[in-house]
Every structure is written in C-alpha cells, then in structure tokens.
Amino acid sequence: MASIAQKQLFCWSDIEELGDLERLMLVFESLPDEELMRRLEAQGGSCGRDDYPVRPVWNSLLASVVFQHPSIEALRCELWRNGQLRLMCGFPAVEGKSAVPTPSAYTRFLAKLFEDEQNAAELRRIFDALAERCCRADKRPHRPELRL
C-alpha cells in the first residue's frame, strides 16, 4: 500500500518549541483586536485616566495568559522584573519600572472591558473570530462558546 506524505499546515510542536516572548509575539500578531483597542482608546485612557495607555495594558493582560500568571500581582512582578516584556507590551522604555500599572489600574481596565456591553460584545467577536479560524483549520463543525 502506498502512502502519500502530507506536510502539516499547523504543528503544535512548532509552537511549543518557541520561547515565551516569541509565543507572545504570535498572539499579538494573530489577535483581531484593533476594533476593541480603538473603542477603548475612544473611551479615554485605559483605566479612566491617561496614566497607562490602553494597548500596553491590554498587551500585558495577553502576556499574563500566555505566561500563565495566576494573578495580576504575578503579572506585575514579571513586568517589574522583565524590561524586555515591558517593551514588547508597549510600555514606555524611558519610564522603566514605573511604567508598570498599579493593581487598581488593572481593576479599572478589566471593569471597563467586561462591564461595558459593547466592549464585552467586541471581546466575544474576537473570541468567535479566533474559534472560527481554528475550526476552519481543523475542519471541525462545532465552535466553543465564550462565557463572560
């Protein structure tokens, strides 16, 4: 019996072999979040004030997921320790460690994300777009649900 070798379109081991910062960059490049960023920026600041820009705070929350931080405080410790991560997230280099958002800034940002119905709807749209992309690549008919 003859077999036909096929190159895989997506191989999970390729992702696992990447370093943490490379995986984070893949997330930044793949996430269809531009509309959400524009909405949040139009609402003024990231946390009700202009101390911490929207995009770096959002990017740091994505980093928290990629790096599996168990809490916002664990994320803040990593940002405080890791200057390269701060730069990748978009925090101003000149501010150094003082660019790391306070716990209350993250609380306000998360409240803005989940308590505003339009922001929450945009998060669902992002999730649905990613789920659809994965289902097309995997050729599965079902899609997971996002529960906020």
C-alpha positions as CSV (number, residue, x, y, z in Angstrom):
1,M,0.0,0.0,0.0
2,A,1.4,3.4,-1.0
3,S,1.2,6.3,1.4
4,I,1.2,9.9,0.5
5,A,3.2,12.2,2.8
6,Q,1.5,15.4,3.5
7,K,3.0,18.5,5.1
8,Q,1.0,19.6,8.1
9,L,-0.3,23.1,7.9
10,F,-0.1,23.6,11.6
11,C,2.0,21.6,14.0
12,W,1.6,22.3,17.7
13,S,5.2,21.2,18.5
14,D,6.4,24.2,16.4
15,I,4.6,26.5,18.9
16,E,5.9,24.6,21.9
17,E,9.5,24.9,20.8
18,L,9.3,28.7,20.6
19,G,10.4,30.9,23.5
20,D,7.9,32.6,25.7
21,L,8.4,36.0,24.1
22,E,8.1,34.5,20.6
23,R,4.8,32.9,21.5
24,L,3.6,36.2,22.9
25,M,4.5,37.9,19.6
26,L,2.5,35.3,17.7
27,V,-0.5,36.2,19.9
28,F,0.0,39.9,19.3
29,E,0.2,39.3,15.5
30,S,-2.8,36.9,15.4
31,L,-5.4,38.5,17.6
32,P,-8.0,40.6,15.7
33,D,-8.3,43.2,18.5
34,E,-7.8,46.5,16.6
35,E,-11.5,47.5,16.8
36,L,-11.5,46.8,20.6
37,M,-8.4,48.9,21.0
38,R,-10.0,51.8,19.1
39,R,-13.1,51.6,21.2
40,L,-11.2,51.6,24.5
41,E,-9.0,54.5,23.4
42,A,-12.0,56.5,22.3
43,Q,-13.5,56.0,25.8
44,G,-10.4,57.9,27.2
45,G,-7.4,56.3,28.7
46,S,-7.1,52.7,29.7
47,C,-8.3,52.9,33.3
48,G,-10.4,56.0,33.5
49,R,-7.2,58.1,33.5
50,D,-4.4,58.6,31.0
51,D,-1.7,57.2,33.3
52,Y,-1.5,53.9,31.4
53,P,-2.1,53.6,27.7
54,V,-4.8,51.1,26.5
55,R,-2.6,49.0,24.3
56,P,0.3,48.2,26.7
57,V,-2.2,47.3,29.5
58,W,-4.2,45.0,27.1
59,N,-0.9,43.5,25.7
60,S,0.3,42.8,29.3
61,L,-3.0,41.0,30.0
62,L,-2.5,38.9,27.0
63,A,1.1,38.2,28.2
64,S,-0.4,37.1,31.5
65,V,-2.5,34.5,29.7
66,V,0.4,33.3,27.6
67,F,2.8,33.1,30.6
68,Q,0.0,31.6,32.8
69,H,0.3,34.1,35.6
70,P,-2.1,33.1,38.4
71,S,-2.8,36.7,39.3
72,I,-2.5,40.3,38.3
73,E,0.2,40.7,41.0
74,A,2.2,37.8,39.4
75,L,1.9,39.7,36.1
76,R,3.0,43.0,37.7
77,C,6.0,41.2,39.3
78,E,7.0,39.8,35.9
79,L,6.6,43.2,34.3
80,W,8.6,44.9,37.0
81,R,11.4,42.3,36.7
82,N,11.4,41.9,32.9
83,G,12.3,45.0,30.9
84,Q,12.1,43.2,27.6
85,L,8.5,42.1,28.3
86,R,7.6,45.7,29.2
87,L,8.9,46.9,25.9
88,M,7.1,44.1,24.0
89,C,3.9,45.1,25.6
90,G,4.4,48.7,24.6
91,F,5.2,50.4,27.9
92,P,7.4,53.5,27.5
93,A,11.1,52.5,27.9
94,V,12.0,55.8,29.5
95,E,9.7,55.1,32.4
96,G,11.3,51.9,33.3
97,K,9.7,50.0,36.2
98,S,7.4,52.9,37.0
99,A,5.6,52.1,33.7
100,V,4.1,49.0,35.4
101,P,0.4,49.7,36.1
102,T,-0.9,49.6,39.6
103,P,-3.3,46.9,40.8
104,S,-6.2,49.4,40.8
105,A,-5.4,50.4,37.2
106,Y,-5.8,46.8,36.1
107,T,-9.0,46.5,38.1
108,R,-10.4,49.6,36.3
109,F,-9.3,48.3,33.0
110,L,-10.9,44.9,33.5
111,A,-14.1,46.6,34.7
112,K,-14.2,48.7,31.5
113,L,-13.7,45.5,29.4
114,F,-16.4,43.4,31.0
115,E,-18.9,45.8,32.4
116,D,-19.5,47.8,29.2
117,E,-21.8,45.7,27.0
118,Q,-20.3,46.9,23.7
119,N,-16.7,46.1,24.9
120,A,-17.9,42.7,26.1
121,A,-19.6,42.1,22.7
122,E,-16.3,43.0,21.0
123,L,-14.4,40.5,23.2
124,R,-16.9,37.9,22.1
125,R,-16.4,38.8,18.5
126,I,-12.7,38.4,18.9
127,F,-13.1,35.0,20.5
128,D,-15.6,33.9,17.8
129,A,-13.2,35.0,15.0
130,L,-10.4,33.0,16.6
131,A,-12.6,30.0,17.2
132,E,-13.8,30.1,13.6
133,R,-10.2,30.3,12.3
134,C,-9.3,27.3,14.4
135,C,-12.3,25.3,13.3
136,R,-11.6,26.1,9.6
137,A,-8.0,24.9,10.0
138,D,-9.1,21.8,11.9
139,K,-12.3,21.3,9.7
140,R,-14.5,20.8,12.8
141,P,-18.1,21.9,12.5
142,H,-18.6,22.9,16.1
143,R,-17.3,26.1,17.8
144,P,-16.7,26.6,21.5
145,E,-18.5,29.2,23.4
146,L,-17.1,32.1,25.3
147,R,-18.7,32.7,28.7
148,L,-18.0,36.1,30.3
